[in-house]
Amino acid sequence: MKFVADLHLHSKYSRAVSQQMVLAQMVHWAKLKGINVLATGDFTHPFWFDQIKNELAEAGRGLYKLKPSVNGSQIRQNSEVSFNREPVYFLLSTEISSIYSQGDRVRRIHNLFFFPSLASVEKFNKALLTRGANLRSDGRPIVGITSRDLAEIALLCDEKALVIPAHVWTPWFSVFGSFSGFDSVEECFGDMSKFVYGIETGLSSDPAMNWRIADLDNLSILSFSDAHSLEKMGREVTVFEAGETSYNSIYWAIRNVGWLDGGPKRENEPTNLQAQEPTNQSKIAFTIEFYPEEGKYHFTGHRNCNFSQSPEETAKNGDICPVCGKPLTVGVMHRVEQLKTRNLKHETRDINGVRWVYPEGDGRPPYVSMVPLGEILAGSLGAAVGTKKVADQYLILVSNLGSEFNVLLKADLEAIARFSNQKVARAVSKVRGGDIVVEPGYDGKFGVVKIFNEKSGELTKGKINDDAQLNLFA
């Protein structure tokens, strides 16, 4: 059984987050998207944690679900989700921003924390408060505690806590960030690095970029949306395969790097858990990725100067802006080039019209890069993403064809054309096959996806494939 998880979200109590990011609406949009497990996000914030306790009920197996009373009062009016009867579960999570000095440098690191119970979360929150953390200031609190010490605190509260470095290549706030990060996971976490089992790629990198880094060979490569609004949920997800949808399944899939039979053997592998745990019954099946070029830190550049450059150009010309003379914001692609230990080796396979990427000679899970359906519709209909025209067409497609992921990956293209038009169907076909152009983002500016020829307004290549079906979710 496969289930789709988006485990990096924020609530309305985080800065620059939509006030619509509440639990009931998150469930509603998860059904539209086709997501089975959501992060609660922000459990460190006392007001949000109260809502989590009041609006969620234990669903068993370390997960939670919306109480019927909340569901009935807040989303009964959304009849368009009646096609999706699958339950949506929540996993208790938060993101913490650590700012501290280490190695004669100021470090700014964001980490994700997952817990299987409310009791463990309460212990963790209390431990942070005793160390002077101001948890009311933001849903993603800023603390002066090192990443190493945060990991230790979490594991003392619950031995099955998961510590996942967030968006690991972001220049300003990540483990490998060019401005305030480290050159390895161990350098960041010290003796606690053996308890770090995976990393989040972030929007500006994809698994293939991370496969080039030897330091990540024994870590699971995870992708989540880091959504600040409902519409952005699911722009990146991780798909797990297990006998049940549970915290335990997610924990062991990440811990054991399920892309190898039995998992790789780590040096100093912790043995604090029972040997009879079902270590080989769950795995990461694949990830669905944002095109990394579309991420807002992919290339090096200066947004205010409208200047960007590739890693090759940075290596040749340096990292000083030719317009203003100040240092450029070094992009993710350049940072990967700095830390890579091998050249990229991968292969692509078209599975009924969908372009999947696999590492060459490795058992790691594959991935597929997709453009969010709203963006595809906006380009096809000649309207902005947030307009009623796009929203109405989006609801028609997902109501009739199952979910956003179903439309993007599985739905028959003639059916897409029937419920929209031929241009939308052909655009989906092109995105499935990777036949698009993306102008890379840089210095906080998102990249621009181009499916159409700007001069003619027509698709540059591609045609409808009547047999385009995908069964990886089966």
C-alpha positions as CSV (number, residue, x, y, z in Angstrom):
1,M,0.0,0.0,0.0
2,K,1.3,3.4,-0.9
3,F,0.4,6.7,0.8
4,V,1.4,10.3,0.0
5,A,2.9,12.5,2.8
6,D,3.6,16.2,3.0
7,L,5.4,16.6,6.3
8,H,6.6,20.2,6.2
9,L,3.7,22.7,6.5
10,H,3.1,25.9,8.6
11,S,0.0,27.1,10.4
12,K,-1.5,30.6,10.5
13,Y,0.7,31.3,13.5
14,S,3.9,31.4,11.5
15,R,5.2,34.6,9.8
16,A,4.1,35.2,6.2
17,V,1.6,32.3,6.3
18,S,-2.0,32.5,5.1
19,Q,-4.7,32.8,7.8
20,Q,-6.5,30.0,5.9
21,M,-3.9,27.5,7.1
22,V,-6.1,25.8,9.7
23,L,-6.6,22.1,10.3
24,A,-10.0,21.8,8.6
25,Q,-9.0,23.6,5.5
26,M,-5.7,21.7,5.3
27,V,-7.8,18.4,5.3
28,H,-10.0,19.8,2.5
29,W,-7.1,20.7,0.3
30,A,-5.3,17.5,1.1
31,K,-8.3,15.7,-0.4
32,L,-8.1,17.9,-3.5
33,K,-4.4,17.3,-3.9
34,G,-4.4,13.5,-3.1
35,I,-2.4,13.7,0.1
36,N,-2.9,11.1,2.8
37,V,-0.7,12.3,5.7
38,L,-0.1,15.9,6.6
39,A,2.2,17.6,9.0
40,T,0.5,19.6,11.7
41,G,3.4,22.0,11.7
42,D,4.2,24.6,14.4
43,F,3.3,22.4,17.4
44,T,5.7,24.5,19.5
45,H,3.3,27.5,19.3
46,P,1.0,27.3,22.4
47,F,-2.1,28.6,20.6
48,W,-1.7,26.2,17.7
49,F,-0.9,23.3,20.0
50,D,-4.1,24.0,21.8
51,Q,-6.0,23.8,18.5
52,I,-4.2,20.6,17.7
53,K,-5.3,19.1,21.0
54,N,-8.9,20.4,20.6
55,E,-9.5,19.6,17.0
56,L,-7.6,16.4,16.4
57,A,-8.3,12.9,17.8
58,E,-5.9,10.0,18.1
59,A,-6.3,7.8,15.0
60,G,-3.9,5.1,16.4
61,R,-0.5,4.1,15.2
62,G,1.0,7.5,16.1
63,L,-1.2,9.6,13.8
64,Y,-4.2,11.9,14.3
65,K,-7.3,12.9,12.4
66,L,-9.8,15.7,12.5
67,K,-12.6,15.3,15.0
68,P,-16.0,14.7,13.3
69,S,-17.4,17.9,15.0
70,V,-14.7,20.0,13.4
71,N,-15.1,18.3,10.1
72,G,-18.9,18.8,10.1
73,S,-18.9,22.5,11.2
74,Q,-16.1,23.7,9.0
75,I,-15.9,21.8,5.8
76,R,-19.3,20.3,5.2
77,Q,-20.0,23.0,2.6
78,N,-17.2,21.8,0.4
79,S,-19.2,19.2,-1.5
80,E,-16.6,19.1,-4.3
81,V,-14.4,16.8,-2.2
82,S,-17.1,14.1,-1.9
83,F,-15.2,12.1,-4.5
84,N,-12.4,11.5,-2.0
85,R,-13.5,9.4,0.9
86,E,-9.9,8.4,2.0
87,P,-9.1,9.7,5.5
88,V,-6.5,12.4,6.0
89,Y,-4.1,11.8,8.9
90,F,-1.9,14.3,10.7
91,L,1.6,13.7,12.0
92,L,2.8,15.9,14.9
93,S,5.6,18.2,13.6
94,T,7.3,21.5,13.9
95,E,10.2,23.5,12.3
96,I,12.7,25.3,14.5
97,S,15.2,28.0,13.5
98,S,18.5,27.8,15.4
99,I,20.8,30.8,15.4
100,Y,24.1,30.2,17.3
101,S,27.9,30.5,17.0
102,Q,30.0,27.4,16.2
103,G,33.4,27.3,14.6
104,D,33.9,31.1,14.8
105,R,30.8,31.6,12.6
106,V,27.2,32.4,13.1
107,R,25.1,29.4,12.1
108,R,21.4,29.6,11.0
109,I,19.9,26.2,10.7
110,H,16.3,25.0,10.3
111,N,15.4,21.6,11.4
112,L,12.1,19.5,11.4
113,F,11.0,17.5,14.4
114,F,8.4,14.7,14.3
115,F,6.9,13.0,17.3
116,P,4.4,10.1,17.7
117,S,2.4,11.4,20.6
118,L,1.0,14.6,22.2
119,A,2.7,13.7,25.5
120,S,6.1,13.7,23.8
121,V,5.4,17.0,22.2
122,E,4.5,18.5,25.6
123,K,7.8,17.3,27.1
124,F,9.7,18.8,24.1
125,N,7.9,22.1,24.4
126,K,8.5,22.3,28.1
127,A,12.2,21.4,27.6
128,L,12.5,24.3,25.1
129,L,10.8,26.7,27.5
130,T,13.3,25.8,30.3
131,R,16.1,26.8,28.0
132,G,14.6,30.2,27.4
133,A,12.9,29.7,24.1
134,N,10.1,32.1,23.2
135,L,7.6,29.8,21.7
136,R,4.8,32.5,21.4
137,S,6.8,34.7,19.0
138,D,6.3,32.6,15.9
139,G,5.0,29.2,14.7
140,R,8.6,28.5,13.6
141,P,10.4,29.7,16.8
142,I,13.9,31.1,16.8
143,V,16.2,29.6,19.4
144,G,19.8,29.9,20.4
145,I,20.2,26.2,20.8
146,T,22.5,24.2,18.6
147,S,21.2,21.6,16.2
148,R,23.1,19.0,18.1
149,D,21.5,19.9,21.4
150,L,18.0,20.2,19.9
151,A,18.4,16.6,18.5
152,E,19.4,15.4,22.0
153,I,16.5,17.2,23.6
154,A,14.1,15.6,21.2
155,L,15.4,12.1,21.6
156,L,15.3,12.4,25.4
157,C,11.6,13.3,25.1
158,D,10.9,10.3,22.8
159,E,13.3,7.8,21.4
160,K,11.3,7.6,18.3
161,A,11.5,11.3,17.5
162,L,12.7,12.1,14.1
163,V,15.1,15.0,13.4
164,I,15.2,16.0,9.7
165,P,17.4,19.0,8.5
166,A,15.0,21.2,6.5
167,H,15.6,22.5,2.9
168,V,19.3,21.6,3.3
169,W,20.7,23.8,0.5
170,T,18.9,27.1,1.2
171,P,21.6,29.8,1.3
172,W,20.5,31.5,4.5
173,F,19.0,28.9,6.8
174,S,20.2,25.3,6.3
175,V,22.8,22.7,7.1
176,F,24.6,23.2,3.8
177,G,23.6,26.8,3.3
178,S,26.3,28.9,1.6
179,F,26.0,31.8,4.1
180,S,25.7,30.1,7.5
181,G,25.8,26.4,7.1
182,F,28.3,23.5,7.3
183,D,30.0,21.2,4.9
184,S,28.6,18.0,6.4
185,V,25.8,16.7,8.6
186,E,28.3,15.5,11.2
187,E,29.9,18.9,11.4
188,C,26.5,20.3,12.3
189,F,25.2,17.6,14.6
190,G,28.4,16.2,16.0
191,D,27.8,13.0,18.0
192,M,24.1,13.2,17.4
193,S,24.5,12.9,13.6
194,K,24.0,9.1,13.9
195,F,20.4,9.9,14.9
196,V,19.8,12.0,11.8
197,Y,18.3,9.5,9.3
198,G,17.2,11.8,6.4
199,I,17.3,15.3,4.9
200,E,14.7,17.4,3.1
201,T,15.9,18.5,-0.4
202,G,14.0,21.8,-0.5
203,L,12.4,23.4,-3.6
204,S,15.7,24.4,-5.2
205,S,17.2,21.0,-5.4
206,D,16.0,17.5,-6.4
207,P,17.2,14.0,-5.5
208,A,19.6,13.8,-8.5
209,M,21.5,16.8,-7.1
210,N,21.7,15.2,-3.7
211,W,22.9,11.8,-5.1
212,R,26.2,13.6,-6.0
213,I,27.0,14.1,-2.3
214,A,28.7,11.2,-0.5
215,D,27.8,12.7,2.9
216,L,24.2,11.8,2.1
217,D,24.7,8.2,0.9
218,N,23.3,6.7,4.1
219,L,20.5,9.2,4.5
220,S,16.9,9.2,3.2
221,I,16.2,11.9,0.7
222,L,12.8,13.4,1.5
223,S,10.7,16.1,-0.3
224,F,7.9,18.2,1.2
225,S,6.2,21.4,0.3
226,D,7.1,23.8,3.1
227,A,3.7,25.3,2.2
228,H,2.7,28.7,3.6
229,S,-0.7,28.6,1.9
230,L,-3.3,25.9,1.1
231,E,-2.7,26.0,-2.7
232,K,1.0,25.3,-2.2
233,M,0.5,22.1,-0.2
234,G,1.7,19.1,-2.1
235,R,4.1,20.9,-4.5
236,E,6.6,18.3,-3.2
237,V,5.7,15.1,-1.4
238,T,7.2,11.8,-0.4
239,V,5.3,8.6,-1.2
240,F,5.8,5.7,1.3
241,E,5.0,2.1,0.8
242,A,4.0,0.0,3.8
243,G,1.6,-2.4,5.2
244,E,-0.2,0.4,7.1
245,T,-0.4,4.1,7.3
246,S,1.4,4.9,10.6
247,Y,4.1,6.9,12.3
248,N,6.0,3.6,12.7
249,S,5.9,3.0,8.9
250,I,7.2,6.5,8.2
251,Y,9.8,6.2,11.0
252,W,11.3,3.0,9.7
253,A,11.2,3.9,6.0
254,I,13.3,7.0,6.8
255,R,15.5,5.4,9.4
256,N,16.5,2.3,7.4
257,V,16.9,4.1,4.0
258,G,14.4,1.6,2.5
259,W,16.0,1.8,-1.0
260,L,18.3,-1.2,-0.2
261,D,17.1,-4.6,1.0
262,G,17.8,-4.5,4.8
263,G,19.2,-1.0,4.6
264,P,22.8,0.1,4.6
265,K,24.8,-0.4,7.8
266,R,25.8,2.8,9.4
267,E,28.8,3.3,11.6
268,N,27.8,3.7,15.2
269,E,24.3,2.8,14.4
270,P,22.2,3.4,17.5
271,T,20.6,0.3,19.0
272,N,18.2,2.0,21.5
273,L,15.1,0.4,20.0
274,Q,13.7,-3.1,20.1
275,A,15.2,-5.5,17.5
276,Q,11.8,-6.9,16.7
277,E,10.6,-3.6,15.1
278,P,9.3,-4.2,11.5
279,T,12.4,-2.6,9.9
280,N,11.9,-4.0,6.4
281,Q,8.2,-3.7,6.0
282,S,8.2,-0.1,4.9
283,K,10.1,2.0,2.4
284,I,10.2,5.2,0.5
285,A,8.6,4.4,-2.9
286,F,9.3,7.7,-4.7
287,T,9.1,11.4,-4.4
288,I,7.2,14.0,-6.5
289,E,9.4,17.1,-7.0
290,F,9.1,20.7,-7.9
291,Y,11.4,21.5,-10.8
292,P,14.5,22.7,-8.9
293,E,15.0,25.5,-11.4
294,E,11.7,26.9,-10.3
295,G,13.0,27.2,-6.8
296,K,13.9,30.7,-5.7
297,Y,17.5,29.9,-4.8
298,H,18.6,27.6,-7.6
299,F,21.0,29.9,-9.4
300,T,23.4,32.5,-8.0
301,G,22.3,36.1,-8.4
302,H,20.9,39.4,-7.2
303,R,17.2,39.9,-7.4
304,N,17.4,43.7,-7.1
305,C,19.9,43.9,-9.9
306,N,18.0,41.4,-12.1
307,F,21.2,39.5,-12.5
308,S,21.8,35.7,-12.2
309,Q,24.4,33.3,-13.4
310,S,25.0,29.5,-13.6
311,P,27.6,27.6,-11.5
312,E,29.8,27.6,-14.6
313,E,29.6,31.3,-14.9
314,T,30.1,31.8,-11.2
315,A,33.3,29.6,-11.3
316,K,34.5,31.8,-14.2
317,N,33.4,35.2,-13.1
318,G,33.3,35.0,-9.3
319,D,30.5,35.8,-6.9
320,I,30.6,39.6,-7.0
321,C,27.6,41.3,-8.7
322,P,28.8,43.2,-11.8
323,V,25.9,45.6,-11.4
324,C,26.2,46.8,-7.8
325,G,29.6,45.4,-6.8
326,K,28.3,43.5,-3.7
327,P,28.5,39.7,-3.1
328,L,25.9,37.7,-4.9
329,T,23.6,35.3,-3.2
330,V,25.3,32.0,-3.9
331,G,22.7,29.6,-5.3
332,V,21.9,25.9,-4.5
333,M,23.3,24.6,-7.7
334,H,26.7,26.2,-7.1
335,R,26.8,25.0,-3.5
336,V,26.1,21.4,-4.7
337,E,29.0,21.8,-7.2
338,Q,31.2,22.9,-4.3
339,L,30.4,19.8,-2.1
340,K,29.9,17.1,-4.8
341,T,32.0,14.0,-4.6
342,R,30.9,12.4,-7.8
343,N,29.6,13.3,-11.2
344,L,25.9,12.9,-11.7
345,K,24.8,9.5,-13.0
346,H,21.2,8.8,-13.6
347,E,18.8,7.4,-16.2
348,T,15.3,8.4,-17.2
349,R,12.5,6.1,-18.0
350,D,9.2,7.1,-19.6
351,I,6.4,5.1,-18.0
352,N,3.4,5.7,-20.2
353,G,4.4,9.2,-21.0
354,V,5.8,10.2,-17.5
355,R,9.5,10.9,-17.1
356,W,10.9,9.2,-14.1
357,V,14.5,9.6,-12.9
358,Y,16.5,6.8,-11.4
359,P,20.1,6.7,-10.0
360,E,22.3,4.6,-12.2
361,G,23.4,1.3,-10.5
362,D,21.7,2.2,-7.2
363,G,18.5,1.1,-5.5
364,R,17.4,4.5,-4.3
365,P,13.8,5.4,-5.0
366,P,13.1,7.3,-8.2
367,Y,11.4,10.7,-8.6
368,V,9.3,12.6,-11.0
369,S,9.3,16.4,-11.4
370,M,5.9,18.0,-11.9
371,V,4.5,21.5,-12.3
372,P,1.5,22.2,-10.0
373,L,-1.8,21.9,-11.7
374,G,-2.7,25.5,-11.0
375,E,0.3,26.7,-12.9
376,I,-0.4,24.4,-15.8
377,L,-4.0,25.7,-16.0
378,A,-2.9,29.4,-15.7
379,G,-0.5,29.0,-18.6
380,S,-3.1,27.1,-20.7
381,L,-6.0,29.4,-20.0
382,G,-4.0,32.7,-20.2
383,A,-5.0,33.7,-16.6
384,A,-3.2,34.2,-13.3
385,V,-2.9,31.3,-10.9
386,G,-5.1,32.9,-8.2
387,T,-8.0,33.8,-10.5
388,K,-11.5,32.4,-10.4
389,K,-11.1,31.1,-13.9
390,V,-8.2,28.9,-12.9
391,A,-9.8,27.9,-9.6
392,D,-13.1,26.8,-11.3
393,Q,-11.2,24.7,-13.9
394,Y,-9.1,23.2,-11.2
395,L,-12.1,22.0,-9.2
396,I,-13.8,20.6,-12.3
397,L,-10.7,18.5,-13.1
398,V,-10.1,17.2,-9.6
399,S,-13.8,16.5,-8.9
400,N,-14.1,14.4,-12.0
401,L,-10.7,12.8,-12.3
402,G,-9.8,12.0,-8.6
403,S,-7.2,14.5,-7.3
404,E,-4.5,16.8,-8.5
405,F,-1.9,14.0,-8.4
406,N,-4.3,11.8,-10.3
407,V,-4.7,14.5,-13.0
408,L,-0.9,15.1,-13.2
409,L,0.2,11.5,-13.2
410,K,-2.5,9.0,-14.0
411,A,-5.6,10.5,-15.7
412,D,-6.2,9.7,-19.3
413,L,-5.3,12.7,-21.4
414,E,-8.6,12.5,-23.4
415,A,-10.5,12.7,-20.2
416,I,-8.5,15.8,-19.2
417,A,-9.4,17.3,-22.6
418,R,-13.0,16.4,-22.1
419,F,-13.3,18.2,-18.7
420,S,-11.1,21.1,-19.8
421,N,-9.8,21.4,-23.4
422,Q,-7.2,20.0,-25.7
423,K,-4.6,22.7,-24.8
424,V,-4.7,21.8,-21.1
425,A,-4.4,18.1,-22.0
426,R,-1.4,18.7,-24.2
427,A,0.2,20.9,-21.6
428,V,-0.1,18.1,-19.0
429,S,1.4,15.7,-21.5
430,K,4.4,18.0,-22.0
431,V,4.9,18.3,-18.2
432,R,4.7,14.6,-17.8
433,G,7.5,14.1,-20.3
434,G,9.6,16.9,-19.0
435,D,9.2,18.8,-22.3
436,I,9.3,22.3,-20.8
437,V,11.7,25.2,-20.2
438,V,12.3,26.7,-16.8
439,E,14.1,30.0,-16.3
440,P,16.0,29.4,-13.0
441,G,15.1,31.3,-9.9
442,Y,17.7,33.1,-7.8
443,D,18.1,35.3,-4.7
444,G,14.5,34.8,-3.5
445,K,12.9,35.0,-7.0
446,F,11.0,31.9,-8.1
447,G,11.9,30.5,-11.5
448,V,9.5,30.8,-14.5
449,V,8.0,27.7,-16.2
450,K,7.4,28.0,-19.9
451,I,5.3,25.3,-21.5
452,F,4.3,27.5,-24.5
453,N,6.2,29.1,-27.3
454,E,6.1,32.8,-26.4
455,K,5.8,34.1,-29.9
456,S,3.1,31.7,-31.3
457,G,1.3,30.9,-28.0
458,E,1.4,27.3,-29.1
459,L,3.0,24.3,-27.5
460,T,6.5,23.8,-28.8
461,K,6.3,20.0,-28.9
462,G,4.2,17.2,-27.7
463,K,1.0,15.5,-28.5
464,I,-1.8,13.7,-26.6
465,N,-1.0,10.1,-25.8
466,D,-4.3,8.3,-25.4
467,D,-2.7,5.5,-23.3
468,A,-0.9,7.8,-20.8
469,Q,-1.6,6.0,-17.6
470,L,0.5,5.5,-14.5
471,N,0.0,2.7,-11.9
472,L,2.7,3.6,-9.4
473,F,0.1,4.6,-6.9
474,A,-1.7,1.3,-7.2
